[in-house]
């Protein structure tokens, strides 16, 4: 169980580090967009769409990495005061009841959405917008799948902690 969770964590670490480079690209693109807009009075729909495509990709594909590093949103007012055992129970129950079903719903509902986008080779409706919008839509089920895989690791880690008295 621990070995499987470790393998998942290594995979998430690698994908997260790879995806994190998108943040640098996004910062450069936004900086360039600001300079072009204010210094040269030039703006582009394609630039703005690329910014939100990069942000969406970073968010969707980086969510598993954020979960792995415990950087996700939670009510820390209570959680931070819990013992390690209570934290493991909260992580286990919350992941099983909320996160895993959420991931499964997103995967199930987004796949037809993505297939339809690929069938019509969906592109931006904006004049001068980006083509191939179906590619960005594909990151929805991929991101949810990565998050699901990391959620499984979180369940295994919490179970391992709760079932092995030596870990406490």
Residue frames as a rotation matrix with the C-alpha (Angstrom) as fourth column:
UNK 1
0.575 0.818 0.000 0.00
0.818 -0.575 0.000 0.00
0.000 0.000 -1.000 0.00
UNK 2
0.527 -0.449 -0.722 2.78
0.108 -0.807 0.581 2.44
-0.843 -0.384 -0.377 0.94
UNK 3
-0.546 -0.781 0.305 4.78
0.366 0.105 0.925 1.52
-0.754 0.616 0.228 -2.17
UNK 4
-0.142 0.601 0.787 1.80
0.984 0.002 0.176 2.15
0.105 0.799 -0.592 -4.43
UNK 5
0.835 0.437 -0.334 1.17
0.502 -0.854 0.136 5.52
-0.226 -0.281 -0.933 -2.76
UNK 6
0.108 -0.888 -0.446 4.87
0.104 -0.436 0.894 6.36
-0.989 -0.143 0.045 -3.12
UNK 7
-0.604 -0.297 0.740 4.76
0.713 0.214 0.668 5.59
-0.357 0.931 0.082 -6.86
UNK 8
0.384 0.815 0.435 1.70
0.897 -0.441 0.034 7.80
0.219 0.377 -0.900 -7.28
UNK 9
0.758 -0.126 -0.639 3.42
0.274 -0.829 0.488 10.58
-0.592 -0.545 -0.594 -5.32
UNK 10
-0.346 -0.938 0.006 6.51
0.305 -0.107 0.946 10.34
-0.887 0.330 0.323 -7.54
UNK 11
-0.378 0.305 0.874 4.33
0.923 0.056 0.380 10.54
0.067 0.951 -0.303 -10.66
UNK 12
0.712 0.701 -0.033 2.44
0.698 -0.702 0.142 13.54
0.076 -0.124 -0.989 -9.27
UNK 13
0.378 -0.668 -0.641 5.71
0.236 -0.600 0.764 15.22
-0.895 -0.440 -0.069 -8.32
UNK 14
-0.621 -0.660 0.423 7.08
0.539 0.032 0.842 14.83
-0.569 0.750 0.336 -11.86
UNK 15
-0.116 0.647 0.753 3.91
0.929 -0.198 0.313 16.03
0.352 0.736 -0.578 -13.56
UNK 16
0.769 0.428 -0.475 3.55
0.604 -0.730 0.320 18.91
-0.210 -0.534 -0.819 -11.11
UNK 17
0.005 -0.858 -0.514 7.10
0.251 -0.496 0.831 20.11
-0.968 -0.133 0.213 -11.68
UNK 18
-0.678 -0.202 0.706 6.61
0.713 0.053 0.700 19.88
-0.179 0.978 0.108 -15.43
UNK 19
0.227 0.887 0.403 3.32
0.890 -0.357 0.284 21.78
0.395 0.294 -0.870 -15.32
UNK 20
0.477 -0.052 -0.878 4.81
0.630 -0.676 0.382 24.43
-0.613 -0.735 -0.289 -13.00
UNK 21
-0.651 -0.754 0.086 6.85
0.571 -0.413 0.709 25.75
-0.500 0.511 0.699 -15.92
UNK 22
-0.119 0.701 0.704 3.58
0.875 -0.261 0.408 27.01
0.470 0.664 -0.582 -17.37
UNK 23
0.671 0.361 -0.648 3.52
0.672 -0.665 0.325 29.64
-0.314 -0.653 -0.689 -14.62
UNK 24
-0.277 -0.836 -0.474 6.76
0.329 -0.546 0.770 31.15
-0.903 0.058 0.426 -15.90
UNK 25
-0.763 0.053 0.644 5.41
0.643 -0.029 0.765 31.11
0.059 0.998 -0.011 -19.44
UNK 26
0.283 0.958 0.053 2.20
0.914 -0.286 0.288 32.74
0.291 -0.033 -0.956 -18.20
UNK 27
0.421 -0.206 -0.883 4.07
0.503 -0.758 0.416 35.51
-0.755 -0.619 -0.215 -16.38
UNK 28
-0.692 -0.721 -0.029 6.15
0.324 -0.346 0.880 36.24
-0.645 0.600 0.474 -19.49
UNK 29
-0.527 0.567 0.634 3.05
0.783 0.033 0.621 36.27
0.331 0.823 -0.461 -21.70
UNK 30
0.555 0.753 -0.354 1.14
0.832 -0.512 0.215 38.60
-0.019 -0.414 -0.910 -19.36
UNK 31
0.072 -0.629 -0.774 4.14
0.365 -0.706 0.607 40.91
-0.928 -0.327 0.178 -19.10
UNK 32
-0.857 -0.371 0.357 4.46
0.432 -0.141 0.891 41.00
-0.281 0.918 0.281 -22.87
UNK 33
-0.101 0.921 0.377 0.74
0.923 -0.054 0.380 41.64
0.370 0.386 -0.845 -23.21
UNK 34
0.565 0.277 -0.777 0.93
0.661 -0.716 0.226 44.58
-0.494 -0.641 -0.588 -20.78
UNK 35
-0.383 -0.796 -0.469 3.91
0.227 -0.573 0.787 46.10
-0.895 0.195 0.401 -22.58
UNK 36
-0.818 0.093 0.568 2.27
0.573 0.045 0.818 45.70
0.050 0.995 -0.090 -25.98
UNK 37
0.166 0.985 0.045 -1.02
0.957 -0.172 0.233 47.10
0.237 0.004 -0.971 -24.76
UNK 38
0.727 0.187 -0.660 0.29
0.504 -0.799 0.329 50.17
-0.466 -0.572 -0.675 -22.93
UNK 39
-0.184 -0.876 -0.445 3.51
0.115 -0.469 0.876 50.97
-0.976 0.110 0.188 -24.79
UNK 40
-0.968 -0.244 0.066 2.37
0.069 -0.002 0.998 50.17
-0.243 0.970 0.018 -28.32
UNK 41
-0.320 0.934 -0.161 -1.41
-0.735 -0.352 -0.580 50.42
-0.598 -0.067 0.799 -27.90
UNK 42
-0.329 0.145 -0.933 -1.76
-0.736 0.580 0.349 46.92
0.591 0.802 -0.084 -29.38
UNK 43
-0.309 0.317 0.897 -3.96
-0.716 0.543 -0.439 44.13
-0.626 -0.777 0.059 -28.09
UNK 44
-0.593 0.054 -0.803 -4.89
-0.627 0.595 0.503 40.70
0.505 0.802 -0.319 -29.36
UNK 45
0.502 0.822 0.268 -7.71
-0.852 0.419 0.314 38.29
0.146 -0.386 0.911 -28.63
UNK 46
0.589 -0.344 -0.732 -5.31
0.019 0.911 -0.412 35.43
0.808 0.229 0.543 -29.22
UNK 47
-0.542 -0.818 0.190 -2.92
-0.138 -0.137 -0.981 36.72
0.829 -0.558 -0.039 -26.51
UNK 48
-0.345 0.480 0.806 -5.72
-0.932 -0.277 -0.234 37.06
0.111 -0.832 0.543 -23.98
UNK 49
0.741 0.631 -0.229 -7.11
-0.616 0.775 0.141 33.62
0.266 0.036 0.963 -24.82
UNK 50
0.192 -0.757 -0.624 -3.65
0.084 0.646 -0.758 32.08
0.978 0.093 0.188 -24.57
UNK 51
-0.631 -0.387 0.673 -3.32
-0.568 -0.360 -0.740 33.60
0.529 -0.849 0.008 -21.09
UNK 52
0.083 0.716 0.693 -6.49
-0.975 0.202 -0.092 31.96
-0.205 -0.668 0.715 -19.83
UNK 53
0.749 0.079 -0.658 -5.64
-0.333 0.903 -0.271 28.70
0.573 0.422 0.703 -21.64
UNK 54
-0.266 -0.931 -0.250 -2.31
-0.047 0.272 -0.961 28.59
0.963 -0.244 -0.116 -19.82
UNK 55
-0.572 0.114 0.813 -3.94
-0.800 -0.297 -0.521 29.49
0.182 -0.948 0.261 -16.50
UNK 56
0.526 0.844 0.100 -6.62
-0.850 0.520 0.082 26.83
0.017 -0.128 0.992 -16.95
UNK 57
0.535 -0.411 -0.738 -4.02
-0.085 0.843 -0.531 24.22
0.841 0.347 0.416 -17.86
UNK 58
-0.572 -0.782 0.247 -1.86
-0.269 -0.106 -0.957 25.20
0.775 -0.614 -0.150 -14.90
UNK 59
-0.295 0.563 0.772 -4.84
-0.955 -0.144 -0.260 25.03
-0.035 -0.814 0.580 -12.54
UNK 60
0.697 0.694 -0.179 -6.29
-0.707 0.707 -0.016 21.77
0.116 0.138 0.984 -13.88
UNK 61
0.568 -0.525 -0.634 -3.06
0.075 0.800 -0.595 19.83
0.820 0.291 0.494 -14.31
UNK 62
-0.498 -0.815 0.298 -1.48
-0.196 -0.229 -0.954 21.27
0.845 -0.533 -0.045 -11.15
UNK 63
0.300 0.710 0.638 -4.31
-0.808 -0.167 0.565 20.45
0.507 -0.685 0.523 -8.76
UNK 64
0.840 -0.041 -0.541 -2.95
0.203 0.948 0.244 16.97
0.503 -0.315 0.805 -7.98
UNK 65
-0.199 -0.980 -0.004 0.44
0.537 -0.106 -0.837 18.51
0.820 -0.169 0.547 -7.15
UNK 66
-0.352 0.159 0.922 -1.25
-0.591 -0.802 -0.087 21.03
0.726 -0.575 0.377 -4.84
UNK 67
0.747 0.660 0.073 -3.09
-0.506 0.494 0.707 18.19
0.431 -0.565 0.703 -3.08
UNK 68
0.516 -0.627 -0.584 0.11
0.530 0.769 -0.358 16.18
0.673 -0.125 0.729 -2.70
UNK 69
-0.563 -0.817 0.127 1.84
0.469 -0.442 -0.765 19.13
0.681 -0.371 0.632 -1.04
UNK 70
-0.106 0.631 -0.769 -1.20
0.991 0.001 -0.136 19.94
-0.085 -0.776 -0.625 1.12
UNK 71
-0.910 -0.256 -0.327 -1.58
0.219 -0.965 0.145 23.38
-0.353 0.060 0.934 -0.51
UNK 72
-0.531 0.802 0.275 -5.26
0.493 0.028 0.869 23.01
0.689 0.597 -0.410 -1.32
UNK 73
-0.437 0.469 0.767 -8.12
-0.612 -0.780 0.128 24.93
0.659 -0.414 0.628 0.25
UNK 74
-0.138 0.474 -0.870 -9.47
0.639 0.713 0.287 23.69
0.756 -0.517 -0.401 3.56
UNK 75
0.700 0.416 0.581 -10.80
-0.190 -0.675 0.713 25.16
0.689 -0.609 -0.393 6.79
UNK 76
-0.158 -0.916 -0.370 -7.48
0.305 0.311 -0.900 25.32
0.939 -0.255 0.230 8.63
UNK 77
-0.123 0.170 0.978 -9.05
-0.791 -0.611 0.007 27.03
0.599 -0.773 0.210 11.64
UNK 78
0.718 0.449 0.531 -10.13
-0.679 0.618 0.396 23.61
-0.151 -0.645 0.749 12.84
UNK 79
0.901 -0.313 -0.300 -7.80
0.109 0.833 -0.543 21.26
0.420 0.456 0.784 10.98
UNK 80
0.068 -0.961 0.268 -4.58
-0.245 -0.277 -0.929 22.87
0.967 -0.002 -0.254 12.22
UNK 81
-0.130 -0.050 0.990 -5.60
-0.976 -0.168 -0.137 22.14
0.173 -0.985 -0.027 15.83
UNK 82
0.856 0.508 -0.098 -6.33
-0.495 0.859 0.131 18.45
0.151 -0.064 0.987 15.21
UNK 83
0.161 -0.767 0.622 -4.00
-0.422 0.516 0.745 15.64
-0.892 -0.382 -0.240 16.25
UNK 84
-0.662 -0.496 -0.562 -2.27
-0.719 0.205 0.664 13.71
-0.214 0.844 -0.492 13.47
UNK 85
-0.855 0.407 0.320 -4.77
0.393 0.913 -0.111 10.88
-0.338 0.031 -0.941 13.93
UNK 86
0.118 0.939 -0.323 -7.76
0.355 -0.343 -0.870 13.22
-0.928 -0.012 -0.373 13.57
UNK 87
-0.051 -0.218 -0.975 -6.13
-0.747 -0.639 0.182 14.80
-0.663 0.737 -0.130 10.51
UNK 88
-0.949 -0.311 -0.043 -5.72
-0.271 0.742 0.613 11.35
-0.158 0.594 -0.789 8.96
UNK 89
-0.468 0.855 0.222 -9.41
0.662 0.506 -0.554 10.62
-0.586 -0.112 -0.802 9.61
UNK 90
0.278 0.549 -0.788 -10.48
-0.115 -0.796 -0.595 13.95
-0.954 0.256 -0.158 8.09
UNK 91
-0.417 -0.522 -0.744 -8.28
-0.804 -0.169 0.570 13.34
-0.423 0.836 -0.349 5.05
UNK 92
-0.966 0.048 0.255 -9.56
0.119 0.955 0.272 9.79
-0.231 0.293 -0.928 4.64
UNK 93
-0.199 0.979 0.034 -13.26
0.696 0.166 -0.699 10.59
-0.690 -0.115 -0.715 5.02
UNK 94
0.231 0.273 -0.934 -13.12
-0.271 -0.904 -0.332 13.84
-0.935 0.330 -0.134 3.08
UNK 95
-0.641 -0.552 -0.533 -11.27
-0.672 0.068 0.738 12.26
-0.371 0.831 -0.415 0.19
UNK 96
-0.911 0.313 0.269 -13.60
0.368 0.912 0.183 9.25
-0.188 0.265 -0.946 0.00
UNK 97
-0.075 0.984 -0.163 -16.85
0.747 -0.053 -0.662 11.18
-0.660 -0.171 -0.731 0.44
UNK 98
0.597 0.352 -0.721 -16.09
-0.007 -0.896 -0.444 14.38
-0.803 0.270 -0.532 -1.45
UNK 99
-0.074 -0.736 -0.673 -12.93
-0.704 -0.440 0.558 14.37
-0.706 0.515 -0.485 -3.57
UNK 100
-0.852 -0.285 0.438 -13.11
0.044 0.797 0.603 10.98
-0.521 0.533 -0.666 -5.28
UNK 101
0.014 0.910 0.415 -16.81
0.806 0.235 -0.543 11.31
-0.592 0.342 -0.730 -6.23
UNK 102
0.544 0.121 -0.830 -16.14
-0.182 -0.949 -0.258 14.87
-0.819 0.292 -0.494 -7.45
UNK 103
-0.475 -0.811 -0.341 -13.30
-0.590 0.006 0.808 13.64
-0.653 0.585 -0.481 -9.67
UNK 104
-0.722 0.239 0.649 -15.43
0.466 0.862 0.201 10.81
-0.511 0.448 -0.734 -11.05
UNK 105
0.395 0.913 -0.102 -18.30
0.588 -0.337 -0.735 13.19
-0.706 0.231 -0.670 -11.85
UNK 106
0.325 -0.343 -0.881 -15.98
-0.531 -0.838 0.130 15.65
-0.783 0.425 -0.454 -13.59
UNK 107
-0.766 -0.634 0.102 -14.37
-0.304 0.499 0.812 12.88
-0.566 0.591 -0.575 -15.63
UNK 108
-0.478 0.648 0.593 -17.70
0.697 0.691 -0.193 11.33
-0.535 0.321 -0.782 -16.57
UNK 109
0.554 0.797 -0.240 -19.38
0.506 -0.551 -0.663 14.59
-0.661 0.245 -0.709 -17.54
UNK 110
0.264 -0.497 -0.827 -16.40
-0.511 -0.799 0.317 16.19
-0.818 0.339 -0.465 -19.28
UNK 111
-0.603 -0.559 0.570 -15.54
0.144 0.626 0.766 13.35
-0.785 0.544 -0.297 -21.63
UNK 112
0.125 0.673 0.729 -18.64
0.936 0.163 -0.311 13.79
-0.328 0.721 -0.610 -23.86
UNK 113
0.825 0.120 -0.552 -17.99
0.084 -0.992 -0.090 17.54
-0.558 0.028 -0.829 -23.76
UNK 114
-0.094 -0.961 -0.262 -14.41
-0.458 -0.192 0.868 16.99
-0.884 0.202 -0.422 -24.95
UNK 115
-0.482 -0.036 0.875 -15.44
0.575 0.741 0.348 14.44
-0.661 0.671 -0.336 -27.59
UNK 116
0.591 0.767 0.250 -17.95
0.731 -0.380 -0.567 16.91
-0.339 0.518 -0.785 -29.04
UNK 117
0.645 -0.425 -0.635 -15.29
-0.332 -0.904 0.268 19.63
-0.688 0.038 -0.725 -29.11
UNK 118
-0.472 -0.850 0.234 -12.90
-0.184 0.354 0.917 17.30
-0.862 0.390 -0.324 -30.99
UNK 119
-0.121 0.504 0.855 -15.63
0.800 0.560 -0.216 16.22
-0.588 0.658 -0.471 -33.45
UNK 120
0.823 0.516 0.238 -16.29
0.559 -0.659 -0.503 19.78
-0.102 0.547 -0.831 -34.52
UNK 121
-0.154 -0.967 0.204 -12.64
0.929 -0.212 -0.304 20.87
0.337 0.143 0.931 -34.18
UNK 122
0.765 0.605 -0.220 -13.87
0.641 -0.686 0.343 23.64
0.056 -0.404 -0.913 -31.91
UNK 123
-0.461 -0.853 0.244 -12.02
0.788 -0.520 -0.330 26.93
0.409 0.040 0.912 -32.05
UNK 124
-0.674 0.142 -0.725 -12.52
0.445 -0.705 -0.552 30.36
-0.589 -0.695 0.412 -30.58
UNK 125
0.276 0.835 0.476 -15.62
0.950 -0.161 -0.269 32.27
-0.148 0.527 -0.837 -31.68
UNK 126
0.513 -0.145 -0.846 -13.68
0.139 -0.958 0.249 35.54
-0.847 -0.245 -0.472 -31.30
UNK 127
0.948 -0.287 0.139 -12.23
0.081 -0.205 -0.975 37.21
0.308 0.936 -0.171 -34.37
UNK 128
0.194 -0.964 0.181 -8.48
-0.584 -0.262 -0.768 36.66
0.788 0.044 -0.614 -34.15
UNK 129
0.515 0.059 0.855 -8.98
-0.816 0.339 0.469 34.08
-0.262 -0.939 0.222 -31.39
UNK 130
-0.528 -0.816 0.235 -7.10
-0.745 0.578 0.334 30.83
-0.408 0.002 -0.913 -31.03
UNK 131
0.152 0.508 -0.848 -7.93
-0.745 0.623 0.240 27.76
0.650 0.595 0.473 -33.08
UNK 132
-0.249 -0.297 -0.922 -8.02
0.067 0.944 -0.323 24.28
0.966 -0.143 -0.215 -31.55
UNK 133
-0.160 0.278 0.947 -10.01
-0.906 -0.422 -0.029 25.06
0.392 -0.863 0.319 -28.40
UNK 134
0.782 0.488 -0.388 -10.72
-0.353 0.860 0.369 21.33
0.513 -0.151 0.845 -28.17
UNK 135
-0.048 -0.878 -0.476 -7.15
0.295 0.443 -0.847 20.83
0.954 -0.181 0.238 -26.93
UNK 136
-0.737 -0.213 0.641 -7.64
-0.460 -0.538 -0.707 23.04
0.495 -0.816 0.299 -23.87
UNK 137
0.273 0.911 0.308 -10.96
-0.922 0.156 0.354 21.32
0.275 -0.381 0.883 -23.14
UNK 138
0.466 -0.167 -0.869 -9.09
-0.022 0.980 -0.200 18.01
0.884 0.113 0.453 -23.06
UNK 139
-0.636 -0.761 0.126 -7.24
-0.120 -0.064 -0.991 19.14
0.762 -0.645 -0.051 -19.96
UNK 140
-0.008 0.707 0.707 -10.48
-0.942 -0.243 0.232 18.93
0.335 -0.664 0.668 -17.95
UNK 141
0.920 0.373 -0.122 -10.74
-0.309 0.880 0.361 15.11
0.242 -0.294 0.925 -17.75
UNK 142
0.218 -0.914 -0.343 -6.94
0.332 0.399 -0.855 14.78
0.918 0.072 0.390 -17.70
UNK 143
-0.513 -0.397 0.761 -6.67
-0.473 -0.610 -0.636 17.12
0.717 -0.686 0.125 -14.71
UNK 144
0.361 0.731 0.579 -9.53
-0.920 0.180 0.347 15.36
0.150 -0.658 0.738 -12.91
UNK 145
0.832 -0.121 -0.541 -7.84
0.038 0.986 -0.162 12.01
0.553 0.114 0.825 -13.59
UNK 146
-0.245 -0.969 0.029 -4.53
0.149 -0.068 -0.987 13.25
0.958 -0.237 0.161 -12.17
UNK 147
-0.360 0.202 0.911 -6.39
-0.834 -0.507 -0.218 14.55
0.418 -0.838 0.351 -9.12
UNK 148
0.738 0.675 -0.022 -8.20
-0.619 0.689 0.376 11.21
0.269 -0.263 0.926 -8.75
UNK 149
0.438 -0.665 -0.606 -4.92
0.290 0.742 -0.605 9.30
0.851 0.089 0.517 -8.85
UNK 150
-0.615 -0.681 0.398 -3.45
-0.130 -0.411 -0.902 11.56
0.778 -0.607 0.164 -6.17
UNK 151
0.083 0.733 0.675 -6.66
-0.941 -0.165 0.296 11.21
0.329 -0.659 0.676 -4.12
UNK 152
0.811 0.150 -0.565 -6.11
-0.080 0.986 0.147 7.44
0.579 -0.074 0.812 -4.13
UNK 153
-0.187 -0.957 -0.221 -2.62
0.372 0.139 -0.918 8.03
0.909 -0.254 0.330 -2.80
UNK 154
-0.515 0.053 0.855 -4.05
-0.641 -0.686 -0.344 10.26
0.568 -0.726 0.388 -0.06
UNK 155
0.617 0.777 0.127 -6.52
-0.707 0.476 0.522 7.53
0.345 -0.412 0.843 0.95
UNK 156
0.605 -0.445 -0.660 -3.75
0.317 0.895 -0.312 4.93
0.730 -0.021 0.683 1.04
UNK 157
-0.481 -0.822 0.303 -1.50
0.081 -0.386 -0.919 7.22
0.873 -0.418 0.252 3.08
UNK 158
-0.196 0.498 0.845 -4.25
-0.896 -0.440 0.052 7.98
0.398 -0.747 0.533 5.60
UNK 159
0.817 0.512 -0.264 -5.20
-0.404 0.836 0.372 4.29
0.411 -0.198 0.890 5.86
UNK 160
0.208 -0.841 -0.500 -1.58
0.381 0.540 -0.751 3.30
0.901 -0.034 0.432 6.34
UNK 161
-0.616 -0.426 0.663 -1.21
-0.341 -0.615 -0.711 5.84
0.710 -0.664 0.234 9.13
UNK 162
0.074 0.767 0.637 -4.43
-0.968 -0.098 0.230 4.78
0.239 -0.634 0.736 10.86
UNK 163
0.871 0.333 -0.362 -3.82
-0.300 0.943 0.144 1.02
0.389 -0.016 0.921 10.53
UNK 164
0.235 -0.876 -0.421 -0.15
0.524 0.479 -0.704 0.98
0.819 -0.055 0.572 11.52
UNK 165
0.933 0.189 -0.305 0.36
0.356 -0.371 0.858 1.88
0.049 -0.909 -0.413 15.18
UNK 166
0.081 -0.983 -0.162 4.10
0.905 0.005 0.425 2.29
-0.417 -0.182 0.891 14.55
UNK 167
-0.289 -0.146 0.946 3.31
0.738 -0.663 0.123 5.36
0.610 0.734 0.300 12.39
UNK 168
0.659 0.712 0.243 1.59
0.394 -0.602 0.694 7.19
0.641 -0.362 -0.677 15.25
